[in-house]
Amino acid sequence: MSEKIKGGPNEGPSFLQGGFIVKKIAVLTSGGDSPGMNAAVRSVVRTGLHYGLEVAGILKGYEGLIDGEIITMDSRSVAGIIHRGGTILHTSRSERFLTPEGRSMAMDQLASAGVDAIVIIGGDGSFRGAEKLHESGLPVIGIPGTIDNDIAGTDETIGYDTALNTSLDAVARLRDTASSHDRLFIVELMGRDSGFIALEVGLACGAEAVVIPETGLDLADLADDIHRARKMDKDHFFIILAEGVMSAQELKEKLRDTAGYDARITVPGYVIRGGSPTCYDTVLATRMGRKAVETLLEGRKGLMIGCVNHEMVTVPLSDSWERKKTINPELIETLDMMNS
């Protein structure tokens, strides 16, 4: 793993790799919360303690870092949180951190707290901030925590699987109502500018149409599909819409104005970001947390932890925003085949 160096009295062990010594690490959650973040925090803390490190938690993301909201964490600090949604460290967005002055204050706070390295859990925006800390000389490792699954370098992000299952459950319940009342439904799902959630939920629930940013909207084709379904006496028609294309209200108005169809709207919204993480997300977060700490102890930094073909990997932090993660075209082809 690394060269262990004996510390002085009450100092505990430290690790020397790559020109920096790690005796104390911190963990921070930033951006939108996602189910499984707490499991990742727990893993970082307990892995650090396993290797004899001191561990700190930073409250309220980068904003809390600037204000010095840094707490000591031990094994009891993370007891019973593995299945809790959200993040016990809380999160926020910080305009101040976007400025050189704000980042300088953040570095000063870390130095005052004796933090040698940091693990940051979040999405690409959080990783842009992490890269700035890395450029300032602080060893940083990122863990991808976002329901959107739009981070390159990993097959899945923490929270994605839970969001899929929560969304699917909501749509399945709506199907009963849609069938009973012979209705056209538009379900708008989160995902920012990507269609990962909408596509997989649409495929899993047997939706008649899925509208995602990657393929765009052909209003005429969609209206034709609805018309064809009506002629076949289908008792409902489900459209799964990714929020990155347009709002459900906008699509409803377009269908009404151009084809005369009236639709009911459902927007689960932030509901799909809440709740206990699935088994998959919990295990993924735990594996990533361990890998993050061990990567730092190997003397490597400026990296993000990913999971590719079920194996833990590391990629440059910058990949999260410089590379575009693409939809699997086989899923789109399968959806089209199921609805042909």
NUVOMAR-783060 format. One record per residue (C-alpha): residue in one letter; x, y negated, z. Coordinates in steps of 0.1 Angstrom, whole numbers, padded with zeros to 4 digits, always signed. Layout:
BEGIN
AXYZ/...
***
This chain:
BEGIN
M+0000+0000+0000/S+0025-0026+0011/E+0054-0033+0035/K+0040-0038+0070/I+0059-0063+0091/K+0057-0062+0128/G+0043-0095+0142/G+0052-0111+0175/P+0033-0108+0207/N-0005-0110+0201/E+0001-0117+0165/G-0008-0083+0151/P+0006-0068+0119/S+0010-0086+0086/F+0017-0076+0051/L+0044-0090+0028/Q+0037-0087-0010/G+0042-0109-0040/G+0059-0136-0020/F+0031-0142+0005/I+0023-0128+0039/V-0013-0118+0048/K-0021-0118+0085/K-0055-0134+0083/I-0082-0133+0056/A-0115-0151+0053/V-0147-0142+0034/L-0171-0166+0018/T-0204-0162+0000/S-0214-0188-0026/G-0241-0197-0051/G-0273-0178-0053/D-0278-0150-0028/S-0282-0114-0040/P-0291-0081-0022/G-0259-0064-0011/M-0239-0095-0002/N-0241-0085+0035/A-0228-0050+0027/A-0199-0066+0009/V-0192-0090+0038/R-0193-0060+0062/S-0169-0041+0040/V-0144-0069+0038/V-0144-0074+0075/R-0141-0038+0085/T-0115-0030+0058/G-0094-0060+0071/L-0097-0048+0107/H-0088-0013+0096/Y-0055-0027+0083/G-0049-0047+0115/L-0057-0081+0100/E-0076-0110+0116/V-0108-0118+0097/A-0127-0150+0095/G-0161-0159+0080/I-0169-0192+0063/L-0204-0204+0067/K-0225-0221+0040/G-0201-0215+0011/Y-0177-0241-0002/E-0197-0269+0016/G-0191-0252+0049/L-0154-0246+0041/I-0149-0284+0035/D-0166-0290+0069/G-0145-0264+0087/E-0174-0240+0095/I-0150-0211+0100/I-0158-0184+0126/T-0139-0154+0139/M-0154-0120+0128/D-0150-0086+0143/S-0167-0053+0139/R-0196-0063+0160/S-0201-0094+0138/V-0212-0072+0109/A-0231-0045+0129/G-0265-0037+0115/I-0263-0059+0084/I-0256-0034+0057/H-0292-0032+0046/R-0302-0068+0052/G-0309-0090+0022/G-0295-0124+0017/T-0262-0133+0034/I-0255-0137+0071/L-0228-0163+0062/H-0254-0184+0043/T-0247-0200+0010/S-0250-0234-0006/R-0238-0254-0036/S-0212-0281-0031/E-0208-0312-0052/R-0179-0322-0030/F-0159-0291-0039/L-0160-0302-0075/T-0137-0331-0066/P-0100-0330-0060/E-0106-0347-0026/G-0131-0320-0016/R-0108-0292-0026/S-0079-0308-0007/M-0101-0309+0024/A-0110-0272+0019/M-0073-0262+0017/D-0065-0283+0048/Q-0093-0265+0067/L-0080-0231+0057/A-0045-0240+0067/S-0057-0253+0101/A-0075-0220+0106/G-0044-0200+0097/V-0061-0183+0068/D-0036-0167+0044/A-0060-0153+0018/I-0097-0154+0009/V-0124-0132-0006/I-0152-0150-0024/I-0185-0133-0032/G-0206-0149-0059/G-0211-0155-0096/D-0191-0173-0123/G-0197-0207-0108/S-0183-0195-0075/F-0153-0180-0093/R-0145-0213-0110/G-0142-0227-0075/A-0121-0196-0065/E-0098-0202-0094/K-0092-0238-0082/L-0082-0225-0048/H-0059-0199-0065/E-0043-0227-0086/S-0037-0246-0053/G-0016-0217-0041/L-0041-0197-0020/P-0043-0160-0027/V-0079-0153-0038/I-0100-0123-0048/G-0135-0125-0062/I-0164-0100-0058/P-0193-0104-0083/G-0225-0109-0064/T-0254-0120-0086/I-0287-0104-0097/D-0282-0117-0133/N-0255-0091-0141/D-0239-0117-0165/I-0203-0114-0153/A-0179-0099-0178/G-0154-0073-0165/T-0179-0052-0145/D-0207-0029-0156/E-0229-0041-0128/T-0229-0069-0103/I-0240-0066-0067/G-0278-0072-0065/Y-0286-0063-0101/D-0299-0028-0094/T-0321-0041-0065/A-0335-0069-0087/L-0344-0043-0114/N-0362-0021-0090/T-0381-0050-0073/S-0391-0064-0107/L-0402-0029-0119/D-0424-0024-0089/A-0441-0058-0094/V-0448-0051-0131/A-0461-0016-0123/R-0487-0031-0100/L-0497-0056-0126/R-0503-0029-0151/D-0532-0016-0131/T-0549-0050-0132/A-0541-0056-0169/S-0556-0022-0179/S-0587-0028-0158/H-0595-0062-0174/D-0582-0058-0209/R-0557-0086-0206/L-0525-0100-0221/F-0499-0106-0195/I-0466-0126-0196/V-0442-0117-0168/E-0413-0142-0165/L-0382-0127-0149/M-0351-0144-0136/G-0317-0139-0152/R-0305-0175-0159/D-0292-0174-0195/S-0291-0136-0199/G-0317-0110-0206/F-0302-0080-0187/I-0330-0079-0161/A-0358-0085-0186/L-0346-0059-0211/E-0341-0030-0187/V-0373-0037-0168/G-0392-0040-0201/L-0378-0007-0212/A-0385+0010-0179/C-0421-0002-0176/G-0430+0005-0212/A-0436-0032-0220/E-0451-0039-0255/A-0427-0068-0260/V-0395-0081-0244/V-0383-0117-0251/I-0346-0124-0242/P-0321-0151-0251/E-0299-0126-0269/T-0325-0118-0295/G-0346-0150-0293/L-0383-0154-0300/D-0401-0148-0333/L-0435-0161-0325/A-0451-0148-0357/D-0438-0113-0351/L-0450-0114-0315/A-0485-0125-0325/D-0486-0097-0351/D-0477-0072-0325/I-0505-0083-0302/H-0529-0083-0331/R-0519-0047-0341/A-0523-0036-0305/R-0558-0050-0304/K-0567-0032-0336/M-0555+0000-0320/D-0579-0006-0290/K-0550-0009-0265/D-0565-0021-0232/H-0535-0043-0223/F-0504-0059-0237/F-0473-0067-0216/I-0447-0093-0225/I-0416-0094-0204/L-0400-0128-0208/A-0365-0138-0196/E-0365-0173-0181/G-0335-0183-0203/V-0357-0184-0234/M-0385-0206-0221/S-0411-0206-0192/A-0441-0183-0192/Q-0463-0214-0194/E-0446-0225-0226/L-0450-0191-0242/K-0486-0190-0232/E-0493-0223-0248/K-0475-0213-0280/L-0495-0181-0283/R-0527-0200-0277/D-0520-0228-0301/T-0506-0206-0330/A-0526-0174-0326/G-0555-0181-0303/Y-0545-0156-0277/D-0550-0163-0240/A-0525-0148-0216/R-0523-0144-0178/I-0489-0154-0162/T-0470-0138-0134/V-0436-0152-0122/P-0421-0131-0094/G-0393-0157-0091/Y-0371-0156-0060/V-0389-0125-0048/I-0366-0103-0069/R-0336-0118-0051/G-0348-0107-0017/G-0352-0075+0002/S-0329-0047+0013/P-0304-0036-0013/T-0308-0002-0030/C-0285+0026-0023/Y-0266+0019-0055/D-0260-0018-0046/T-0251-0010-0010/V-0224+0015-0021/L-0212-0007-0049/A-0208-0037-0025/T-0190-0015+0001/R-0165-0002-0025/M-0159-0037-0039/G-0153-0051-0004/R-0127-0025+0003/K-0110-0029-0030/A-0108-0067-0026/V-0089-0065+0007/E-0066-0037-0005/T-0059-0057-0037/L-0047-0087-0016/L-0025-0063+0005/E-0009-0051-0027/G+0002-0086-0033/R-0022-0093-0062/K-0044-0124-0064/G-0064-0145-0088/L-0085-0115-0097/M-0121-0103-0096/I-0131-0068-0086/G-0152-0049-0111/C-0168-0015-0116/V-0163+0001-0150/N-0175+0036-0157/H-0179+0040-0119/E-0143+0031-0112/M-0130+0001-0093/V-0110-0022-0115/T-0095-0057-0114/V-0097-0084-0140/P-0087-0121-0141/L-0111-0144-0124/S-0113-0165-0156/D-0129-0135-0174/S-0161-0142-0156/W-0167-0174-0176/E-0144-0172-0206/R-0157-0138-0218/K-0193-0133-0228/K-0210-0102-0215/T-0231-0086-0242/I-0264-0067-0241/N-0261-0030-0250/P-0276-0029-0285/E-0287+0007-0280/L-0312-0005-0254/I-0327-0030-0279/E-0330-0003-0305/T-0346+0021-0281/L-0372-0005-0270/D-0380-0011-0307/M-0384+0026-0313/M-0407+0031-0283/N-0430+0003-0296/S-0429+0011-0333/
***
